[in-house]
Amino acid sequence: MLNITRVSGFILCFLAAVANAQAPAEASKNAEADPLSALRSKAAAGDLQAMHDLADDLDEGYSGAVNQPEALKWFEKAAAKGHIDSAARAGYMYDLAEGTEENNVRAAQLYLQAAKGGEEVAQFNLGLMYEDGEGVKQDLDRARFWYEKSAAQDYSGAIYSLALLYDNGTGVKQDNLKAIELYTKAAGFDNPSASYNLAVMYDNGEGIPEDDSKAIDFYTAAARLGHADATFNLGVSYRDGDGVKPQPARSYYWFTLAEILESEGADVERANMARKISAADKSKMDAQVEEFKERYLGD
């Protein structure tokens, strides 16, 4: 009897050891089946950051397939508990109809929550909604208020949008000097449209003395950020000698880039300039276009 008991005890210990050895293996298999299982458990238990991180992963697909409807669900759960970034992300999804139908009213509500919490992109997006009257009643004063909040955090889109208000006199007294100040600041954050608008103002002498050289500088800055119209205008400048010496080959170069960026009329101008330069110059410029694409356009 004692021997049987000892054997039975040994068997029980052996089975327990096998079970303990199998447990990590089963956990590993579960983790492989759902790499988000641990995050899901934390989120389900009410961990606020886990809710946001789970939603972020599902939205972007870091751990596998994208599931935007589920991502939105978790962003909203986290937002309901006061997570500012989740409110901003949920607002964005309603705004752009990602994982759900477009709902500008709900987007504005979530942007407002995030904006009050200091999230600069939500402040900017809320400003856009007030300016355009999407999801809220149009209110240019509120638009400017939220642009200014976002701009104070150096968000270039908001700085640029403020500049446009002053440039066009939208909801404020038209003020070229204020617009130039804001465009210049936004251009410093690599905003291509701000650089382009500055170039146009220097080109035409709007609110500032005409300066073709500065216009070329800002057109070039915008072009290097992929602004199609800036590349076209550079083609015109090098064709006509505005701010630079006429250089047909360089004009061909910029018109070629403008065509790649789908600027209207660039194809015709490029063909015209191609007929005015040598085959050697054309080959040289084509090579430089490829270098530009690789360096600035990511091609």
C-alpha positions as CSV (number, residue, x, y, z in Angstrom):
1,M,0.0,0.0,0.0
2,L,2.8,2.4,0.9
3,N,4.5,1.6,-2.4
4,I,1.4,2.3,-4.3
5,T,1.0,5.6,-2.4
6,R,4.5,6.6,-3.2
7,V,4.0,5.7,-6.9
8,S,0.7,7.6,-7.0
9,G,2.5,10.6,-5.4
10,F,5.2,10.4,-8.0
11,I,2.7,10.3,-10.7
12,L,0.8,13.3,-9.3
13,C,4.1,15.2,-9.1
14,F,5.0,14.2,-12.6
15,L,1.6,15.3,-14.0
16,A,1.9,18.6,-12.2
17,A,5.3,19.2,-13.6
18,V,4.1,18.4,-17.1
19,A,1.1,20.8,-16.6
20,N,3.5,23.5,-15.4
21,A,5.7,23.0,-18.4
22,Q,2.8,23.1,-20.8
23,A,1.3,26.3,-19.3
24,P,4.0,28.6,-20.7
25,A,3.8,26.8,-24.0
26,E,0.1,27.3,-24.2
27,A,0.5,31.0,-23.2
28,S,3.1,31.3,-26.0
29,K,0.7,29.7,-28.5
30,N,-2.1,32.1,-27.4
31,A,0.3,35.1,-27.8
32,E,1.2,33.9,-31.2
33,A,-2.4,33.5,-32.1
34,D,-3.2,37.0,-30.8
35,P,-0.2,39.2,-30.2
36,L,-2.5,41.7,-28.6
37,S,-3.9,39.4,-26.0
38,A,-2.0,40.9,-23.1
39,L,-2.9,44.4,-24.2
40,R,-6.5,43.3,-24.6
41,S,-6.6,41.9,-21.1
42,K,-5.2,45.2,-19.6
43,A,-7.6,47.3,-21.7
44,A,-10.6,45.1,-20.7
45,A,-9.5,45.6,-17.1
46,G,-9.8,49.3,-17.4
47,D,-6.1,50.3,-18.0
48,L,-6.5,53.6,-19.8
49,Q,-3.2,53.7,-21.5
50,A,-3.7,50.1,-22.6
51,M,-7.0,51.1,-24.2
52,H,-5.2,53.8,-26.2
53,D,-2.3,51.6,-27.1
54,L,-4.6,48.8,-28.2
55,A,-6.6,51.2,-30.4
56,D,-3.5,52.6,-31.9
57,D,-2.2,49.2,-32.8
58,L,-5.5,48.1,-34.3
59,D,-5.7,51.4,-36.3
60,E,-2.1,51.2,-37.7
61,G,-1.8,47.4,-37.8
62,Y,1.6,47.3,-36.0
63,S,1.0,43.7,-34.8
64,G,-1.0,42.4,-37.7
65,A,-4.1,43.2,-39.6
66,V,-5.8,46.6,-39.3
67,N,-9.2,46.7,-37.6
68,Q,-10.4,50.3,-37.6
69,P,-13.9,49.7,-36.3
70,E,-12.5,48.0,-33.2
71,A,-9.8,50.7,-33.0
72,L,-12.5,53.4,-32.9
73,K,-14.3,51.5,-30.2
74,W,-11.3,51.5,-27.9
75,F,-10.4,55.1,-28.7
76,E,-13.9,56.1,-27.7
77,K,-13.7,54.0,-24.5
78,A,-10.5,55.7,-23.6
79,A,-11.8,59.1,-24.5
80,A,-14.8,58.6,-22.3
81,K,-12.4,58.1,-19.4
82,G,-10.6,61.3,-20.3
83,H,-7.7,60.2,-22.5
84,I,-6.9,63.3,-24.6
85,D,-5.0,61.6,-27.4
86,S,-7.7,59.0,-27.8
87,A,-10.3,61.7,-28.1
88,A,-8.3,63.4,-30.9
89,R,-7.8,60.1,-32.7
90,A,-11.4,59.2,-32.5
91,G,-12.4,62.6,-33.8
92,Y,-10.1,62.2,-36.7
93,M,-11.6,58.8,-37.6
94,Y,-15.2,60.3,-37.6
95,D,-13.9,63.3,-39.5
96,L,-12.3,61.2,-42.3
97,A,-14.8,58.2,-42.1
98,E,-12.1,55.7,-41.1
99,G,-13.7,52.6,-39.6
100,T,-17.1,54.3,-39.5
101,E,-19.3,56.6,-41.5
102,E,-18.4,60.3,-41.6
103,N,-19.9,62.1,-38.7
104,N,-18.7,65.7,-38.4
105,V,-20.8,66.5,-35.4
106,R,-19.3,63.7,-33.4
107,A,-15.8,64.6,-34.8
108,A,-16.2,68.2,-33.5
109,Q,-17.3,66.9,-30.1
110,L,-14.2,64.8,-29.7
111,Y,-11.9,67.4,-31.1
112,L,-13.3,69.9,-28.6
113,Q,-12.6,67.5,-25.7
114,A,-9.0,67.0,-27.0
115,A,-8.6,70.7,-27.8
116,K,-9.6,71.7,-24.3
117,G,-6.9,69.2,-23.1
118,G,-4.3,71.0,-25.1
119,E,-3.9,68.6,-28.0
120,E,-2.6,70.9,-30.8
121,V,-3.7,68.9,-33.8
122,A,-7.3,68.7,-32.4
123,Q,-7.2,72.4,-31.8
124,F,-6.2,73.0,-35.4
125,N,-8.8,70.6,-36.8
126,L,-11.5,72.2,-34.6
127,G,-10.5,75.6,-36.0
128,L,-10.9,74.2,-39.5
129,M,-14.4,73.0,-38.6
130,Y,-15.4,76.4,-37.3
131,E,-14.0,78.1,-40.3
132,D,-15.9,75.8,-42.7
133,G,-19.0,75.3,-40.6
134,E,-18.6,71.5,-40.6
135,G,-20.1,69.8,-37.6
136,V,-20.5,73.1,-35.9
137,K,-22.1,76.5,-36.8
138,Q,-19.6,78.6,-38.8
139,D,-17.8,80.9,-36.4
140,L,-14.7,82.7,-37.7
141,D,-13.9,84.1,-34.2
142,R,-13.8,80.6,-32.8
143,A,-11.8,79.3,-35.7
144,R,-9.2,82.0,-35.1
145,F,-9.2,81.2,-31.3
146,W,-8.4,77.6,-31.9
147,Y,-5.8,78.3,-34.6
148,E,-4.1,80.6,-32.2
149,K,-4.1,78.0,-29.5
150,S,-2.6,75.5,-31.8
151,A,-0.1,78.0,-33.4
152,A,1.1,78.8,-29.9
153,Q,2.4,75.2,-29.8
154,D,4.1,75.7,-33.1
155,Y,1.8,73.6,-35.2
156,S,2.6,74.7,-38.7
157,G,-0.8,74.0,-40.2
158,A,-2.4,76.3,-37.7
159,I,0.2,79.0,-38.2
160,Y,-0.4,78.8,-42.0
161,S,-4.2,78.9,-41.5
162,L,-3.9,82.0,-39.4
163,A,-1.7,83.6,-42.1
164,L,-4.5,82.9,-44.6
165,L,-7.1,84.6,-42.5
166,Y,-4.9,87.8,-42.4
167,D,-3.9,87.5,-46.0
168,N,-7.5,87.2,-47.2
169,G,-9.2,89.3,-44.5
170,T,-11.3,86.4,-43.4
171,G,-12.9,87.2,-40.1
172,V,-10.2,89.8,-39.4
173,K,-9.0,93.0,-40.9
174,Q,-6.8,92.2,-43.9
175,D,-3.1,92.6,-42.9
176,N,-0.3,91.7,-45.3
177,L,2.4,92.3,-42.8
178,K,0.8,90.0,-40.3
179,A,0.3,87.4,-43.0
180,I,3.9,87.7,-44.0
181,E,5.0,87.3,-40.4
182,L,2.9,84.1,-40.0
183,Y,3.8,82.7,-43.4
184,T,7.5,83.2,-42.6
185,K,7.1,81.4,-39.3
186,A,5.2,78.5,-40.9
187,A,7.8,78.3,-43.6
188,G,10.4,77.8,-40.9
189,F,8.6,74.6,-40.0
190,D,8.8,73.4,-43.6
191,N,5.2,74.2,-44.6
192,P,5.3,74.2,-48.4
193,S,2.2,76.3,-48.9
194,A,3.5,79.0,-46.6
195,S,6.8,79.1,-48.6
196,Y,4.9,79.2,-51.8
197,N,2.6,82.1,-50.7
198,L,5.6,84.0,-49.4
199,A,7.2,83.6,-52.8
200,V,4.1,84.9,-54.6
201,M,4.0,87.9,-52.3
202,Y,7.7,88.7,-53.0
203,D,7.1,88.0,-56.7
204,N,4.2,90.4,-56.9
205,G,5.2,93.0,-54.3
206,E,2.1,92.3,-52.2
207,G,2.5,94.1,-48.8
208,I,6.3,94.1,-49.3
209,P,8.7,95.5,-51.8
210,E,9.0,93.2,-54.9
211,D,12.0,91.0,-54.6
212,D,12.6,88.4,-57.3
213,S,15.6,86.9,-55.6
214,K,13.6,86.2,-52.4
215,A,10.8,84.9,-54.5
216,I,13.1,82.4,-56.1
217,D,14.4,81.3,-52.7
218,F,10.9,80.6,-51.4
219,Y,9.7,79.0,-54.6
220,T,12.7,76.7,-54.3
221,A,12.0,75.9,-50.6
222,A,8.4,75.0,-51.5
223,A,9.5,73.0,-54.5
224,R,11.8,70.9,-52.4
225,L,8.8,70.1,-50.2
226,G,6.9,68.8,-53.3
227,H,4.8,71.9,-54.1
228,A,3.7,71.5,-57.7
229,D,3.0,75.2,-58.5
230,A,6.3,76.3,-57.0
231,T,8.2,74.1,-59.4
232,F,6.1,75.4,-62.3
233,N,6.8,79.0,-61.3
234,L,10.5,78.3,-61.1
235,G,10.3,76.9,-64.7
236,V,8.7,80.3,-65.7
237,S,11.4,82.3,-63.8
238,Y,14.3,80.5,-65.5
239,R,12.5,80.7,-68.9
240,D,11.9,84.4,-68.6
241,G,14.7,85.5,-66.5
242,D,12.7,86.7,-63.5
243,G,15.1,87.0,-60.6
244,V,17.6,84.9,-62.4
245,K,19.4,84.8,-65.7
246,P,17.4,83.1,-68.4
247,Q,18.5,79.4,-68.4
248,P,16.5,77.2,-70.8
249,A,18.1,74.0,-69.5
250,R,17.2,74.9,-65.9
251,S,13.7,75.9,-67.0
252,Y,13.3,72.5,-68.6
253,Y,14.5,70.9,-65.3
254,W,11.8,72.7,-63.3
255,F,9.1,72.1,-65.8
256,T,9.9,68.4,-65.8
257,L,9.5,68.3,-62.0
258,A,6.3,70.3,-62.3
259,E,5.0,67.7,-64.8
260,I,5.9,64.9,-62.4
261,L,4.0,66.7,-59.6
262,E,1.1,67.1,-62.0
263,S,1.1,70.9,-62.3
264,E,-1.3,72.0,-65.0
265,G,0.4,73.0,-68.3
266,A,3.8,71.7,-67.2
267,D,3.8,69.1,-69.9
268,V,3.4,71.7,-72.7
269,E,6.1,74.0,-71.2
270,R,8.5,71.1,-70.7
271,A,8.1,70.0,-74.4
272,N,8.7,73.6,-75.5
273,M,11.9,73.9,-73.5
274,A,13.1,70.5,-74.6
275,R,13.2,71.8,-78.2
276,K,15.4,74.7,-77.1
277,I,18.2,72.8,-75.4
278,S,20.9,70.4,-76.6
279,A,20.6,66.6,-76.2
280,A,23.5,66.8,-73.8
281,D,21.8,69.4,-71.6
282,K,18.6,67.5,-71.7
283,S,20.4,64.3,-70.6
284,K,22.2,66.2,-67.8
285,M,18.9,67.8,-66.6
286,D,17.1,64.5,-66.7
287,A,19.8,63.0,-64.4
288,Q,19.4,65.9,-62.0
289,V,15.6,65.4,-62.0
290,E,16.2,61.8,-60.8
291,E,18.5,63.1,-58.1
292,F,15.9,65.6,-57.0
293,K,13.2,63.0,-56.9
294,E,15.4,60.7,-54.8
295,R,16.5,63.4,-52.4
296,Y,13.3,65.4,-51.9
297,L,10.3,63.4,-53.2
298,G,11.3,60.0,-51.9
299,D,11.2,58.3,-55.3
